[in-house]
Amino acid sequence: MSQATCTHEIQIGAPDGAGAVELELRLAHLAPTTVGRGSDWFVEIPAPANLEEIEAVVRAWLDDLGEPSTTIRADGQVVVVESHRSPMRPARHYDFIG
């Protein structure tokens, strides 16, 4: 892991508690913690981590949730991560007939 991409004090915004727990599970190898403050939910990563790796996991998580974006706070900087999905495309496949 290069020094340029190694970050500390990472906090990732989540839309709700269930979404935060799902992200915590996806990042389990980094020992994250789900935190709820009022109606706000976050996943915090306590150890140094590769921000590029986290962004890739967060982007896939956003795609699966159908959320357009979230913020990652890392080392005093705010990074907005957007999903790959088009905002006009539904997140769930309710019309799928298997």
BELCORRA-V243750 format. One record per residue. PHI is phi in whole degrees, -180 to 180 (* if undefined). OMEGA is omega in degrees with one decimal (999 if undefined). D_LAST is the distance of its C-alpha to the last C-alpha in Angstrom with 2 decimals. Layout:
phi: {PHI;PHI}
omega: {OMEGA;OMEGA}
d_last: {D_LAST;D_LAST}
This chain:
phi: {*;-78;-63;-66;-102;-84;-125;-123;52;-98;-134;-116;-73;-129;-71;-163;-63;-64;-66;-64;-65;-61;-67;-58;-65;-69;-106;-54;-66;-104;55;-76;-133;-86;-129;-115;-127;65;-98;-96;-124;-141;-119;-109;-114;-82;-109;-58;-150;-86;-63;-63;-63;-64;-59;-64;-66;-65;-63;-65;-62;-61;-58;-68;-79;82;-90;-75;-166;-154;-115;-119;-102;-141;52;83;-105;-113;-117;-93;-109;-108;-73;-82;-73;-72;-62;-85;-88;-65;-77;-103;-107;-68;-88;-71;-118;-92}
omega: {-178.1;-179.5;-177.0;-177.4;-179.4;-178.0;178.4;175.2;-177.7;177.8;-176.4;178.8;178.5;-178.1;-178.5;-177.9;-179.6;177.7;178.4;179.3;177.6;178.5;176.8;178.6;-179.4;-179.2;-173.5;-179.5;178.7;179.3;-179.5;177.1;173.9;-178.2;174.4;176.7;-175.1;179.0;179.5;179.9;-178.8;168.0;-179.0;178.6;-172.2;-172.3;174.7;-178.5;178.4;-176.4;179.3;177.5;-179.4;178.3;179.3;178.3;-179.6;179.8;177.5;177.7;177.7;178.3;-177.8;179.1;-175.5;178.4;-177.6;-177.2;173.0;178.6;172.9;174.3;-177.0;178.2;177.4;178.5;176.5;178.8;175.9;178.8;-179.8;178.5;176.5;-176.2;173.8;179.8;-178.3;-176.4;179.4;-178.0;-177.3;-178.7;-178.4;-178.4;-178.5;176.1;-174.1;999}
d_last: {43.16;45.48;47.69;46.35;42.78;43.78;43.68;44.65;43.99;40.38;38.70;35.17;34.21;31.12;29.69;29.86;30.52;26.97;26.47;29.86;29.08;25.87;28.06;30.76;28.49;27.52;31.25;32.45;34.54;36.72;37.48;36.34;37.02;35.19;37.76;37.64;40.55;40.39;37.15;36.86;34.86;35.55;34.95;38.27;38.92;42.44;43.10;43.47;40.20;39.03;37.98;35.97;33.83;33.35;32.45;29.67;28.21;28.67;27.01;23.80;24.06;24.52;21.47;19.30;21.12;21.03;24.83;26.92;29.78;32.07;35.54;36.94;40.60;42.26;46.00;46.84;44.56;41.52;38.61;35.79;32.44;29.83;26.11;24.70;22.34;23.72;24.89;23.33;19.75;17.82;17.36;14.23;10.84;10.89;9.66;6.24;3.80;0.00}
